[in-house]
């Protein structure tokens, strides 16, 4: 089987066809959850580190990202309509065009049966607020890469938090969302596993609320 080092070598050599085939084989072999957490997540870090060391060009990194996105979108598209809450709206804010983290979260949330509403990248705050209302979203999930200016994270999240109803949860993840930048009312997810855990916690909390409401 092709391992992470082989995949990274394909990126280094610009062998896009072999990379795409190997990613799809890994998905079939591992299943979507393990593919995301055991192949894509560590490979993202390796590719990023290789770029920082000057071993690959930005074009190689972009080609890698495009191939992973294609595989993940195909896998997510194979799911039927999800009928379970929460309804999770996924996006990035203006200035953040990296969507791979969102796709990884989308894949894992879809596996858990959540209703995912992907809006794509660089969505203005007011549009996120309008979409939240239109889709009756329970959660707004945002991703920040290390390329996003850290100083902007806290203020922009605080602004979004004010625009959304209190009952709508806001989850943020990615290397560009440090703990100090997370304002009150916003939950920071350090890992993809934290995202799945947050999904379960939301369901547990709202099941209790729903049960108590029906007994009143």
Buried (B, 14 or more C-beta within 10 A) or exposed (E): EBEBEEBBBBBBEBBBEBBBBBBBEBBEEBEBBEBBBBBBBEBBEBBBEBBEEEEBEEEBBEBBBBBBBBBBBEBBEEEEEBEEBBBBBBBBBEEBEBBBBBBBBBBBBBBBEBBBBBBEBBBEBEEBBEBBEEBEBBBBBBBBBEEBEBEBBBEBBBEBBEBBEEEBBBBBBBBBBBEEBBBEBBBBBEEBEBBBEBBEEBBEEBEEEEEEEEEE
